[in-house]
C-alpha cells in the first residue's frame, strides 16, 4: 500500500495475526515477515546494482 505522509509517499504492508506469544502466531507471523522482506530485497537489489554501476562508471 502506498500512502502520503508529511508530503512524502510511503510504502507499507500489514496483516493481522493471532497472538504472537503463541507458537502458531509466531510461525505464521515470521513466515509472512520473511516473505515480505525477501520480496522487498528482490525488488530493490537490481536497482541498487544499477546505481552502484552508474556510480562506478562516473568515478572511472
C-alpha positions in Angstrom: 0.0 0.0 0.0 1.3 3.5 -0.8 0.2 6.4 1.3 1.3 10.0 1.6 2.7 11.1 4.9 4.1 14.5 5.6 4.3 15.2 1.9 6.2 12.0 1.1 5.0 8.7 -0.3 5.4 5.8 2.0 5.1 2.1 1.1 3.9 -0.3 3.8 2.2 -3.7 4.3 0.4 -5.1 7.3 -1.5 -8.2 8.3 -3.3 -9.2 11.5 -2.1 -12.4 13.2 -3.1 -14.5 16.1 -1.3 -13.6 19.3 2.4 -13.6 18.6 3.1 -15.1 22.0 1.6 -18.4 20.8 3.5 -20.9 18.7 1.1 -20.7 15.8 1.1 -17.0 15.8 4.9 -16.9 15.8 5.2 -19.4 12.9 2.6 -17.5 10.8 4.0 -14.1 11.6 7.6 -14.9 10.9 6.7 -16.7 7.7 4.8 -13.7 6.5 7.6 -11.3 7.5 10.3 -13.5 5.8 8.3 -13.5 2.6 7.7 -9.7 2.7 11.4 -9.0 3.4 12.5 -11.4 0.6 10.2 -9.7 -1.9 11.5 -6.3 -0.9 15.1 -7.4 -1.4 14.4 -9.0 -4.7 12.8 -5.8 -6.0 15.4 -3.4 -4.6 18.6 -5.5 -5.5 18.6 -4.7 -9.2 18.1 -1.0 -8.6 21.0 -1.0 -6.1 23.2 -2.8 -8.6 22.3 -0.4 -11.3 23.0 2.6 -9.1 26.4 1.2 -8.0 27.3 0.5 -11.6 26.4 4.1 -12.6 28.4 5.5 -9.7 31.4 3.3 -10.5 31.3 4.5 -14.2 31.3 8.1 -13.1 34.4 7.5 -11.0 36.3 6.0 -13.9 
